[in-house]
Amino acid sequence: MDEETTGITEDRSTLYCPTCDKPRDDIKEADDELFNTFYCLNCGKALGVGILLGLKVICPECKMMVVVG
């Protein structure tokens, strides 16, 4: 399987819901050392929020394989 792969970028300034791309009010004030929003490095789509240990997912926006960890 020769899929193109990419990584992520992290943002601690505002925590976004990866489904609707809106700020999550319930964790907006979370300690920014514990929570990040993770974005596809290729297209910038929000993929997840929280603490990331590892990730292997197809980005729903650009269809690239995102691999971390």
C-alpha positions, 0 to 999 in steps of 0.5 A: 500500500503506497499511500502518501503520509503526513503528520500533524501540527499542534495548537494550544491557543484554542481547543476545537471540536474536530467534528464541527471545527468550533471552539469547545466551551467545556475545555477552552479553559483547560490546562494548555500543557495537557490538551492540544488541538491536532491538525492535519499537516497537509490541509489543516483539518482539525483531527482531534483534541486532547492528549496524543500518544499516537495516531494513524488515521485518514484525514477526512478532508484531504484523504492522506494518511496521518501518522504520529508516534 
